[in-house]
Amino acid sequence: MHDAMYDRDDPLLARVRALARALPDIDEKVSHGRPAFFTVKVFAYYGGSLKVDGEWVQHPQSVVVQAAPEDRDALRQSPGAYVPGYLGASGWTGLDLTGTTDWDEVAEILEDSYRCTAPRRLVTLLPQA
């Protein structure tokens, strides 16, 4: 079991949680010390890390998502984007969140990740992209 790697009262986590909960049939769990949002598979984590020069660098106020292969490179070019340790090799991308974050964009990114991971029966409940 991992220690919690997030602040339960983090207002940015509250924003991510609200956006994630707007998607059909999702649940939340703590995975490896971080909040994870999922249907059958995880579509977003709150917080991530990457290794730089042999040291782990934490990105505690970030969202880690899966992007469609054709969108991955563009997402990774976004300001504040990083390739998280372990998950990055499987296509996941982290995006740092700040007080100036475009929350409409975060909602779109979460929905895109949901579309990549959720069962088809749930994806059909979303508006057409």
Secondary structure, DSSP 8 states (H G I E B T S, - for coil): -----S-TT-HHHHHHHHHHHTSTT-EEEEETTEEEEESSSEEEEEEEEEEETTEEEEEEEEEEEE--HHHHHHHHTSTTEE--TTTGGGTEEEEE--TT--HHHHHHHHHHHHHHHS-HHHHTTS---
